[in-house]
Amino acid sequence: MSEQLKQRLAIAFLVVLVVVFIATQTDVLSILAQEPWWVYAVMLGVVISGYFSLKYLLEDKRQEQAWIEQEGHVYMERLEEARQKKESKS
């Protein structure tokens, strides 16, 4: 099982535990009936926005790291070529 799948399962399990805890400790229906529907739509939008923000932040970090590694390899190749030219001249 891959690490990403394990992380997703762990997060899903944590969400289920939180929902079950809230449902058992409060009278959920009376709380839900007190607020207008648009409040829940806004909260859902905030959660979705946060999720996508984290998702693309991590993706951007991975791409940046790959680019840094690629540029590092190019730099090391140039150093090696310069070293070989210097050795061949002497």
Order of alpha helices (4+ residues) and beta strands (2+ residues): alpha-alpha-alpha
